[in-house]
Amino acid sequence: MSDEPARLAEGMTAVPRERQRAENHVCEHGGCGLRAPFGFARPKQKPHWFCLAHRADGDLYL
Ligand SMILES: [Zn+2]
C-alpha cells in the first residue's frame, strides 16, 4: 500500500539514511561524545542523536 518505511514506534520518525550520513552527529548523552548513528525525532522537531550505548536516552524525546 505504501512506500513508507516501517514505523519504529508510535510518534517516532526514522531519520532518513542520507541525512545520517551527511552530518557528523555526536551523542548527546552528557560526557559521551561518541559518534551517534541513532536519530530520534518527533515530527516538526529537531532530531536528537545518540550512540549505540545511549540510544535508550532517545526515548525521552519521543
Ligand atoms: Zn553515547
N, CA, C, O and the ligand as a Tripos MOL2 file, in Angstrom:
@<TRIPOS>MOLECULE
protein
  249   247    63     0     0
PROTEIN
NO_CHARGES

@<TRIPOS>ATOM
      1 N           0.8080   -1.1960    0.0000 N.3       1 MET1
      2 CA          0.0000    0.0000    0.0000 C.3       1 MET1
      3 C           0.8530    1.2610    0.0000 C.2       1 MET1
      4 O           0.5380    2.2310   -0.6900 O.2       1 MET1
      5 N           1.9290    1.2460    0.7730 N.am      2 SER2
      6 CA          2.7120    2.4630    0.9850 C.3       2 SER2
      7 C           4.1880    2.1660    0.8470 C.2       2 SER2
      8 O           4.6450    1.0600    1.1350 O.2       2 SER2
      9 N           4.9350    3.1760    0.3980 N.am      3 ASP3
     10 CA          6.3820    3.0280    0.2940 C.3       3 ASP3
     11 C           7.1000    3.4920    1.5400 C.2       3 ASP3
     12 O           8.3270    3.4290    1.6160 O.2       3 ASP3
     13 N           6.3540    3.9510    2.5010 N.am      4 GLU4
     14 CA          6.9960    4.4600    3.7080 C.3       4 GLU4
     15 C           7.6480    3.3300    4.4950 C.2       4 GLU4
     16 O           7.1250    2.2160    4.5310 O.2       4 GLU4
     17 N           8.7760    3.6100    5.1180 N.am      5 PRO5
     18 CA          9.4430    2.5750    5.9290 C.3       5 PRO5
     19 C           8.5920    2.1980    7.1410 C.2       5 PRO5
     20 O           7.7320    2.9600    7.5820 O.2       5 PRO5
     21 N           8.8480    1.0410    7.6470 N.am      6 ALA6
     22 CA          8.1060    0.5870    8.8180 C.3       6 ALA6
     23 C           8.3160    1.5430    9.9900 C.2       6 ALA6
     24 O           9.4030    2.0900   10.1790 O.2       6 ALA6
     25 N           7.2840    1.7270   10.7490 N.am      7 ARG7
     26 CA          7.4010    2.6290   11.9030 C.3       7 ARG7
     27 C           8.1770    1.9320   13.0200 C.2       7 ARG7
     28 O           8.0080    0.7380   13.2660 O.2       7 ARG7
     29 N           9.0140    2.6900   13.6740 N.am      8 LEU8
     30 CA          9.8230    2.1320   14.7520 C.3       8 LEU8
     31 C           9.0340    2.1120   16.0430 C.2       8 LEU8
     32 O           9.1290    1.1640   16.8230 O.2       8 LEU8
     33 N           8.2550    3.1570   16.2700 N.am      9 ALA9
     34 CA          7.4110    3.2410   17.4560 C.3       9 ALA9
     35 C           6.4120    4.3480   17.2100 C.2       9 ALA9
     36 O           6.6300    5.2060   16.3550 O.2       9 ALA9
     37 N           5.3580    4.3360   17.9260 N.am     10 GLU10
     38 CA          4.3400    5.3470   17.7150 C.3      10 GLU10
     39 C           4.8960    6.7360   18.0050 C.2      10 GLU10
     40 O           5.4910    6.9670   19.0580 O.2      10 GLU10
     41 N           4.7030    7.6450   17.0790 N.am     11 GLY11
     42 CA          5.1870    9.0040   17.2610 C.3      11 GLY11
     43 C           6.6420    9.1930   16.8940 C.2      11 GLY11
     44 O           7.1470   10.3140   16.9430 O.2      11 GLY11
     45 N           7.3270    8.1240   16.5260 N.am     12 MET12
     46 CA          8.7470    8.2140   16.2200 C.3      12 MET12
     47 C           8.9370    8.2870   14.7100 C.2      12 MET12
     48 O           8.2370    7.6160   13.9510 O.2      12 MET12
     49 N           9.8750    9.0950   14.2940 N.am     13 THR13
     50 CA         10.1670    9.2190   12.8770 C.3      13 THR13
     51 C          11.5950    8.7890   12.6260 C.2      13 THR13
     52 O          12.5320    9.2960   13.2420 O.2      13 THR13
     53 N          11.7450    7.8590   11.7250 N.am     14 ALA14
     54 CA         13.0940    7.4280   11.3840 C.3      14 ALA14
     55 C          13.7730    8.5150   10.5730 C.2      14 ALA14
     56 O          13.1900    9.0400    9.6250 O.2      14 ALA14
     57 N          14.9860    8.8530   10.9340 N.am     15 VAL15
     58 CA         15.7370    9.8500   10.1920 C.3      15 VAL15
     59 C          16.2790    9.1820    8.9360 C.2      15 VAL15
     60 O          16.9130    8.1290    9.0140 O.2      15 VAL15
     61 N          16.0360    9.7820    7.7940 N.am     16 PRO16
     62 CA         16.4850    9.1450    6.5450 C.3      16 PRO16
     63 C          17.9690    8.8930    6.5410 C.2      16 PRO16
     64 O          18.7480    9.6790    7.0790 O.2      16 PRO16
     65 N          18.3610    7.7800    5.9240 N.am     17 ARG17
     66 CA         19.7510    7.3560    5.9030 C.3      17 ARG17
     67 C          20.6570    8.4350    5.3060 C.2      17 ARG17
     68 O          21.7810    8.6270    5.7690 O.2      17 ARG17
     69 N          20.1730    9.1340    4.2850 N.am     18 GLU18
     70 CA         21.0080   10.1560    3.6380 C.3      18 GLU18
     71 C          21.3910   11.2280    4.6460 C.2      18 GLU18
     72 O          22.5290   11.6960    4.6640 O.2      18 GLU18
     73 N          20.4560   11.6050    5.4690 N.am     19 ARG19
     74 CA         20.7340   12.6520    6.4550 C.3      19 ARG19
     75 C          21.6970   12.1460    7.5140 C.2      19 ARG19
     76 O          22.5170   12.9080    8.0250 O.2      19 ARG19
     77 N          21.6040   10.8690    7.8470 N.am     20 GLN20
     78 CA         22.5010   10.3330    8.8610 C.3      20 GLN20
     79 C          23.9320   10.3610    8.3740 C.2      20 GLN20
     80 O          24.8550   10.5820    9.1570 O.2      20 GLN20
     81 N          24.1260   10.1350    7.0710 N.am     21 ARG21
     82 CA         25.4760   10.1140    6.5390 C.3      21 ARG21
     83 C          26.0100   11.5210    6.3010 C.2      21 ARG21
     84 O          27.2100   11.7700    6.4120 O.2      21 ARG21
     85 N          25.1050   12.4310    5.9740 N.am     22 ALA22
     86 CA         25.5270   13.7680    5.5740 C.3      22 ALA22
     87 C          26.1020   14.5640    6.7350 C.2      22 ALA22
     88 O          26.9250   15.4580    6.5350 O.2      22 ALA22
     89 N          25.6730   14.2420    7.9400 N.am     23 GLU23
     90 CA         26.1110   15.0330    9.0830 C.3      23 GLU23
     91 C          26.8580   14.1500   10.0800 C.2      23 GLU23
     92 O          26.5800   12.9580   10.2140 O.2      23 GLU23
     93 N          27.7890   14.7530   10.7570 N.am     24 ASN24
     94 CA         28.5700   14.0190   11.7350 C.3      24 ASN24
     95 C          27.9790   14.2580   13.1130 C.2      24 ASN24
     96 O          28.3700   15.1980   13.8060 O.2      24 ASN24
     97 N          27.0680   13.4380   13.5000 N.am     25 HIS25
     98 CA         26.3890   13.6570   14.7670 C.3      25 HIS25
     99 C          27.1970   13.0850   15.9170 C.2      25 HIS25
    100 O          27.9330   12.1100   15.7710 O.2      25 HIS25
    101 N          27.0340   13.7190   17.0550 N.am     26 VAL26
    102 CA         27.7220   13.2750   18.2630 C.3      26 VAL26
    103 C          26.6660   12.9670   19.3140 C.2      26 VAL26
    104 O          25.6570   13.6640   19.4220 O.2      26 VAL26
    105 N          26.9090   11.9190   20.0820 N.am     27 CYS27
    106 CA         25.9710   11.5040   21.1150 C.3      27 CYS27
    107 C          25.6900   12.6600   22.0850 C.2      27 CYS27
    108 O          26.6040   13.3500   22.5350 O.2      27 CYS27
    109 N          24.4080   12.8480   22.3910 N.am     28 GLU28
    110 CA         24.0170   13.9520   23.2700 C.3      28 GLU28
    111 C          24.0890   13.5770   24.7460 C.2      28 GLU28
    112 O          23.8860   14.4260   25.6140 O.2      28 GLU28
    113 N          24.3730   12.3290   25.0300 N.am     29 HIS29
    114 CA         24.4920   11.9120   26.4180 C.3      29 HIS29
    115 C          25.6750   12.6410   27.0550 C.2      29 HIS29
    116 O          26.7570   12.7210   26.4730 O.2      29 HIS29
    117 N          25.4520   13.1710   28.2560 N.am     30 GLY30
    118 CA         26.4700   14.0010   28.8970 C.3      30 GLY30
    119 C          27.8120   13.3110   28.9940 C.2      30 GLY30
    120 O          27.9170   12.2170   29.5480 O.2      30 GLY30
    121 N          28.8440   13.9510   28.4510 N.am     31 GLY31
    122 CA         30.1940   13.4360   28.5660 C.3      31 GLY31
    123 C          30.5270   12.2820   27.6500 C.2      31 GLY31
    124 O          31.6260   11.7330   27.7320 O.2      31 GLY31
    125 N          29.6120   11.9000   26.7820 N.am     32 CYS32
    126 CA         29.8750   10.7470   25.9120 C.3      32 CYS32
    127 C          30.7230   11.1640   24.7180 C.2      32 CYS32
    128 O          31.9060   10.8330   24.6390 O.2      32 CYS32
    129 N          30.1040   11.8970   23.7830 N.am     33 GLY33
    130 CA         30.8660   12.4250   22.6580 C.3      33 GLY33
    131 C          31.1900   11.4280   21.5590 C.2      33 GLY33
    132 O          31.9340   11.7580   20.6360 O.2      33 GLY33
    133 N          30.6460   10.2060   21.6320 N.am     34 LEU34
    134 CA         30.8830    9.2440   20.5550 C.3      34 LEU34
    135 C          30.0370    9.6030   19.3460 C.2      34 LEU34
    136 O          29.0950   10.3890   19.4410 O.2      34 LEU34
    137 N          30.3850    9.0190   18.2130 N.am     35 ARG35
    138 CA         29.5480    9.1980   17.0210 C.3      35 ARG35
    139 C          28.1760    8.6040   17.2970 C.2      35 ARG35
    140 O          28.0480    7.5620   17.9390 O.2      35 ARG35
    141 N          27.1610    9.2840   16.8020 N.am     36 ALA36
    142 CA         25.7890    8.9320   17.1470 C.3      36 ALA36
    143 C          24.9880    8.5960   15.9000 C.2      36 ALA36
    144 O          24.4460    9.4920   15.2530 O.2      36 ALA36
    145 N          24.9060    7.3220   15.5560 N.am     37 PRO37
    146 CA         24.1670    6.9510   14.3540 C.3      37 PRO37
    147 C          22.6660    6.8790   14.5550 C.2      37 PRO37
    148 O          21.9270    6.7070   13.5860 O.2      37 PRO37
    149 N          22.1910    7.0070   15.8000 N.am     38 PHE38
    150 CA         20.7640    6.8330   16.0500 C.3      38 PHE38
    151 C          20.0980    8.1890   16.2590 C.2      38 PHE38
    152 O          20.4000    8.9070   17.2120 O.2      38 PHE38
    153 N          19.1910    8.5190   15.3510 N.am     39 GLY39
    154 CA         18.4850    9.7930   15.4490 C.3      39 GLY39
    155 C          17.0650    9.5750   15.9330 C.2      39 GLY39
    156 O          16.3800    8.6500   15.4960 O.2      39 GLY39
    157 N          16.6350   10.4310   16.8330 N.am     40 PHE40
    158 CA         15.2690   10.3710   17.3420 C.3      40 PHE40
    159 C          14.6150   11.7170   17.1000 C.2      40 PHE40
    160 O          15.1770   12.7610   17.4310 O.2      40 PHE40
    161 N          13.4400   11.6880   16.5290 N.am     41 ALA41
    162 CA         12.7940   12.9650   16.2310 C.3      41 ALA41
    163 C          11.2930   12.8240   16.2380 C.2      41 ALA41
    164 O          10.7320   11.8750   15.6890 O.2      41 ALA41
    165 N          10.6650   13.7710   16.8600 N.am     42 ARG42
    166 CA          9.2310   13.9120   16.6980 C.3      42 ARG42
    167 C           8.9940   14.7520   15.4500 C.2      42 ARG42
    168 O           9.8510   15.5430   15.0540 O.2      42 ARG42
    169 N           7.8280   14.5780   14.8320 N.am     43 PRO43
    170 CA          7.5290   15.4130   13.6720 C.3      43 PRO43
    171 C           7.6820   16.8930   14.0130 C.2      43 PRO43
    172 O           7.2440   17.3450   15.0710 O.2      43 PRO43
    173 N           8.3130   17.6450   13.0990 N.am     44 LYS44
    174 CA          8.4930   19.0930   13.2270 C.3      44 LYS44
    175 C           9.4280   19.4770   14.3670 C.2      44 LYS44
    176 O           9.4340   20.6330   14.7910 O.2      44 LYS44
    177 N          10.2050   18.5470   14.8650 N.am     45 GLN45
    178 CA         11.2010   18.8990   15.8820 C.3      45 GLN45
    179 C          12.5830   18.4830   15.4060 C.2      45 GLN45
    180 O          12.7360   17.5770   14.5870 O.2      45 GLN45
    181 N          13.5810   19.1690   15.9410 N.am     46 LYS46
    182 CA         14.9530   18.7990   15.6020 C.3      46 LYS46
    183 C          15.2590   17.4180   16.1670 C.2      46 LYS46
    184 O          14.8610   17.1050   17.2890 O.2      46 LYS46
    185 N          15.9600   16.5910   15.4000 N.am     47 PRO47
    186 CA         16.3210   15.2660   15.9220 C.3      47 PRO47
    187 C          17.3780   15.3370   17.0220 C.2      47 PRO47
    188 O          18.2000   16.2510   17.0770 O.2      47 PRO47
    189 N          17.3210   14.3550   17.8730 N.am     48 HIS48
    190 CA         18.3460   14.1890   18.9050 C.3      48 HIS48
    191 C          19.1270   12.9320   18.5650 C.2      48 HIS48
    192 O          18.5790   11.9650   18.0350 O.2      48 HIS48
    193 N          20.4180   12.9610   18.8780 N.am     49 TRP49
    194 CA         21.3010   11.8920   18.4080 C.3      49 TRP49
    195 C          21.9990   11.1990   19.5690 C.2      49 TRP49
    196 O          22.4400   11.8250   20.5330 O.2      49 TRP49
    197 N          22.0800    9.8660   19.4340 N.am     50 PHE50
    198 CA         22.7210    9.0780   20.4880 C.3      50 PHE50
    199 C          23.5120    7.9320   19.8830 C.2      50 PHE50
    200 O          23.2000    7.4480   18.7950 O.2      50 PHE50
    201 N          24.5370    7.5080   20.6010 N.am     51 CYS51
    202 CA         25.3240    6.3600   20.1720 C.3      51 CYS51
    203 C          24.6010    5.0720   20.5580 C.2      51 CYS51
    204 O          23.5270    5.0990   21.1600 O.2      51 CYS51
    205 N          25.2040    3.9650   20.2040 N.am     52 LEU52
    206 CA         24.5880    2.6620   20.4770 C.3      52 LEU52
    207 C          24.3110    2.4750   21.9710 C.2      52 LEU52
    208 O          23.2440    2.0050   22.3630 O.2      52 LEU52
    209 N          25.2850    2.8500   22.7890 N.am     53 ALA53
    210 CA         25.1610    2.6200   24.2280 C.3      53 ALA53
    211 C          24.0710    3.4740   24.8610 C.2      53 ALA53
    212 O          23.4660    3.0830   25.8590 O.2      53 ALA53
    213 N          23.8260    4.6380   24.2760 N.am     54 HIS54
    214 CA         22.9100    5.5930   24.9110 C.3      54 HIS54
    215 C          21.6420    5.8220   24.0980 C.2      54 HIS54
    216 O          20.8990    6.7660   24.3640 O.2      54 HIS54
    217 N          21.3910    4.9810   23.1240 N.am     55 ARG55
    218 CA         20.2300    5.2450   22.2680 C.3      55 ARG55
    219 C          18.9300    5.1940   23.0610 C.2      55 ARG55
    220 O          17.9300    5.7920   22.6630 O.2      55 ARG55
    221 N          18.9470    4.4720   24.1960 N.am     56 ALA56
    222 CA         17.7410    4.4220   25.0260 C.3      56 ALA56
    223 C          17.3610    5.8160   25.5270 C.2      56 ALA56
    224 O          16.1940    6.0840   25.8110 O.2      56 ALA56
    225 N          18.3620    6.7030   25.6350 N.am     57 ASP57
    226 CA         18.0710    8.0760   26.0560 C.3      57 ASP57
    227 C          17.1370    8.7530   25.0680 C.2      57 ASP57
    228 O          16.4060    9.6760   25.4270 O.2      57 ASP57
    229 N          17.1620    8.3010   23.8400 N.am     58 GLY58
    230 CA         16.3050    8.9110   22.8220 C.3      58 GLY58
    231 C          14.8270    8.7640   23.1450 C.2      58 GLY58
    232 O          14.0020    9.5470   22.6750 O.2      58 GLY58
    233 N          14.4960    7.7660   23.9420 N.am     59 ASP59
    234 CA         13.0850    7.5810   24.3210 C.3      59 ASP59
    235 C          12.5410    8.8110   25.0160 C.2      59 ASP59
    236 O          11.3400    9.0740   24.9670 O.2      59 ASP59
    237 N          13.4150    9.5650   25.6640 N.am     60 LEU60
    238 CA         12.9690   10.7630   26.3750 C.3      60 LEU60
    239 C          12.4280   11.8100   25.4110 C.2      60 LEU60
    240 O          11.6570   12.6880   25.7960 O.2      60 LEU60
    241 N          12.8420   11.7040   24.1590 N.am     61 TYR61
    242 CA         12.4540   12.7260   23.1890 C.3      61 TYR61
    243 C          11.3150   12.2660   22.3010 C.2      61 TYR61
    244 O          10.9210   12.9660   21.3680 O.2      61 TYR61
    245 N          10.7870   11.0870   22.5920 N.am     62 LEU62
    246 CA          9.7150   10.5700   21.7520 C.3      62 LEU62
    247 C           8.3600   10.8070   22.3750 C.2      62 LEU62
    248 O           7.3400   10.4310   21.7960 O.2      62 LEU62
    249 ZN         26.6910    7.9450   23.9930 Zn       63 ZN63
@<TRIPOS>BOND
     1     1     2 1
     2     2     3 1
     3     3     4 2
     4     3     5 am
     5     5     6 1
     6     6     7 1
     7     7     8 2
     8     7     9 am
     9     9    10 1
    10    10    11 1
    11    11    12 2
    12    11    13 am
    13    13    14 1
    14    14    15 1
    15    15    16 2
    16    15    17 am
    17    17    18 1
    18    18    19 1
    19    19    20 2
    20    19    21 am
    21    21    22 1
    22    22    23 1
    23    23    24 2
    24    23    25 am
    25    25    26 1
    26    26    27 1
    27    27    28 2
    28    27    29 am
    29    29    30 1
    30    30    31 1
    31    31    32 2
    32    31    33 am
    33    33    34 1
    34    34    35 1
    35    35    36 2
    36    35    37 am
    37    37    38 1
    38    38    39 1
    39    39    40 2
    40    39    41 am
    41    41    42 1
    42    42    43 1
    43    43    44 2
    44    43    45 am
    45    45    46 1
    46    46    47 1
    47    47    48 2
    48    47    49 am
    49    49    50 1
    50    50    51 1
    51    51    52 2
    52    51    53 am
    53    53    54 1
    54    54    55 1
    55    55    56 2
    56    55    57 am
    57    57    58 1
    58    58    59 1
    59    59    60 2
    60    59    61 am
    61    61    62 1
    62    62    63 1
    63    63    64 2
    64    63    65 am
    65    65    66 1
    66    66    67 1
    67    67    68 2
    68    67    69 am
    69    69    70 1
    70    70    71 1
    71    71    72 2
    72    71    73 am
    73    73    74 1
    74    74    75 1
    75    75    76 2
    76    75    77 am
    77    77    78 1
    78    78    79 1
    79    79    80 2
    80    79    81 am
    81    81    82 1
    82    82    83 1
    83    83    84 2
    84    83    85 am
    85    85    86 1
    86    86    87 1
    87    87    88 2
    88    87    89 am
    89    89    90 1
    90    90    91 1
    91    91    92 2
    92    91    93 am
    93    93    94 1
    94    94    95 1
    95    95    96 2
    96    95    97 am
    97    97    98 1
    98    98    99 1
    99    99   100 2
   100    99   101 am
   101   101   102 1
   102   102   103 1
   103   103   104 2
   104   103   105 am
   105   105   106 1
   106   106   107 1
   107   107   108 2
   108   107   109 am
   109   109   110 1
   110   110   111 1
   111   111   112 2
   112   111   113 am
   113   113   114 1
   114   114   115 1
   115   115   116 2
   116   115   117 am
   117   117   118 1
   118   118   119 1
   119   119   120 2
   120   119   121 am
   121   121   122 1
   122   122   123 1
   123   123   124 2
   124   123   125 am
   125   125   126 1
   126   126   127 1
   127   127   128 2
   128   127   129 am
   129   129   130 1
   130   130   131 1
   131   131   132 2
   132   131   133 am
   133   133   134 1
   134   134   135 1
   135   135   136 2
   136   135   137 am
   137   137   138 1
   138   138   139 1
   139   139   140 2
   140   139   141 am
   141   141   142 1
   142   142   143 1
   143   143   144 2
   144   143   145 am
   145   145   146 1
   146   146   147 1
   147   147   148 2
   148   147   149 am
   149   149   150 1
   150   150   151 1
   151   151   152 2
   152   151   153 am
   153   153   154 1
   154   154   155 1
   155   155   156 2
   156   155   157 am
   157   157   158 1
   158   158   159 1
   159   159   160 2
   160   159   161 am
   161   161   162 1
   162   162   163 1
   163   163   164 2
   164   163   165 am
   165   165   166 1
   166   166   167 1
   167   167   168 2
   168   167   169 am
   169   169   170 1
   170   170   171 1
   171   171   172 2
   172   171   173 am
   173   173   174 1
   174   174   175 1
   175   175   176 2
   176   175   177 am
   177   177   178 1
   178   178   179 1
   179   179   180 2
   180   179   181 am
   181   181   182 1
   182   182   183 1
   183   183   184 2
   184   183   185 am
   185   185   186 1
   186   186   187 1
   187   187   188 2
   188   187   189 am
   189   189   190 1
   190   190   191 1
   191   191   192 2
   192   191   193 am
   193   193   194 1
   194   194   195 1
   195   195   196 2
   196   195   197 am
   197   197   198 1
   198   198   199 1
   199   199   200 2
   200   199   201 am
   201   201   202 1
   202   202   203 1
   203   203   204 2
   204   203   205 am
   205   205   206 1
   206   206   207 1
   207   207   208 2
   208   207   209 am
   209   209   210 1
   210   210   211 1
   211   211   212 2
   212   211   213 am
   213   213   214 1
   214   214   215 1
   215   215   216 2
   216   215   217 am
   217   217   218 1
   218   218   219 1
   219   219   220 2
   220   219   221 am
   221   221   222 1
   222   222   223 1
   223   223   224 2
   224   223   225 am
   225   225   226 1
   226   226   227 1
   227   227   228 2
   228   227   229 am
   229   229   230 1
   230   230   231 1
   231   231   232 2
   232   231   233 am
   233   233   234 1
   234   234   235 1
   235   235   236 2
   236   235   237 am
   237   237   238 1
   238   238   239 1
   239   239   240 2
   240   239   241 am
   241   241   242 1
   242   242   243 1
   243   243   244 2
   244   243   245 am
   245   245   246 1
   246   246   247 1
   247   247   248 2
@<TRIPOS>SUBSTRUCTURE
     1 MET1         2 RESIDUE 1 A MET
     2 SER2         6 RESIDUE 1 A SER
     3 ASP3        10 RESIDUE 1 A ASP
     4 GLU4        14 RESIDUE 1 A GLU
     5 PRO5        18 RESIDUE 1 A PRO
     6 ALA6        22 RESIDUE 1 A ALA
     7 ARG7        26 RESIDUE 1 A ARG
     8 LEU8        30 RESIDUE 1 A LEU
     9 ALA9        34 RESIDUE 1 A ALA
    10 GLU10       38 RESIDUE 1 A GLU
    11 GLY11       42 RESIDUE 1 A GLY
    12 MET12       46 RESIDUE 1 A MET
    13 THR13       50 RESIDUE 1 A THR
    14 ALA14       54 RESIDUE 1 A ALA
    15 VAL15       58 RESIDUE 1 A VAL
    16 PRO16       62 RESIDUE 1 A PRO
    17 ARG17       66 RESIDUE 1 A ARG
    18 GLU18       70 RESIDUE 1 A GLU
    19 ARG19       74 RESIDUE 1 A ARG
    20 GLN20       78 RESIDUE 1 A GLN
    21 ARG21       82 RESIDUE 1 A ARG
    22 ALA22       86 RESIDUE 1 A ALA
    23 GLU23       90 RESIDUE 1 A GLU
    24 ASN24       94 RESIDUE 1 A ASN
    25 HIS25       98 RESIDUE 1 A HIS
    26 VAL26      102 RESIDUE 1 A VAL
    27 CYS27      106 RESIDUE 1 A CYS
    28 GLU28      110 RESIDUE 1 A GLU
    29 HIS29      114 RESIDUE 1 A HIS
    30 GLY30      118 RESIDUE 1 A GLY
    31 GLY31      122 RESIDUE 1 A GLY
    32 CYS32      126 RESIDUE 1 A CYS
    33 GLY33      130 RESIDUE 1 A GLY
    34 LEU34      134 RESIDUE 1 A LEU
    35 ARG35      138 RESIDUE 1 A ARG
    36 ALA36      142 RESIDUE 1 A ALA
    37 PRO37      146 RESIDUE 1 A PRO
    38 PHE38      150 RESIDUE 1 A PHE
    39 GLY39      154 RESIDUE 1 A GLY
    40 PHE40      158 RESIDUE 1 A PHE
    41 ALA41      162 RESIDUE 1 A ALA
    42 ARG42      166 RESIDUE 1 A ARG
    43 PRO43      170 RESIDUE 1 A PRO
    44 LYS44      174 RESIDUE 1 A LYS
    45 GLN45      178 RESIDUE 1 A GLN
    46 LYS46      182 RESIDUE 1 A LYS
    47 PRO47      186 RESIDUE 1 A PRO
    48 HIS48      190 RESIDUE 1 A HIS
    49 TRP49      194 RESIDUE 1 A TRP
    50 PHE50      198 RESIDUE 1 A PHE
    51 CYS51      202 RESIDUE 1 A CYS
    52 LEU52      206 RESIDUE 1 A LEU
    53 ALA53      210 RESIDUE 1 A ALA
    54 HIS54      214 RESIDUE 1 A HIS
    55 ARG55      218 RESIDUE 1 A ARG
    56 ALA56      222 RESIDUE 1 A ALA
    57 ASP57      226 RESIDUE 1 A ASP
    58 GLY58      230 RESIDUE 1 A GLY
    59 ASP59      234 RESIDUE 1 A ASP
    60 LEU60      238 RESIDUE 1 A LEU
    61 TYR61      242 RESIDUE 1 A TYR
    62 LEU62      246 RESIDUE 1 A LEU
    63 ZN63       249 GROUP 0 **** ****
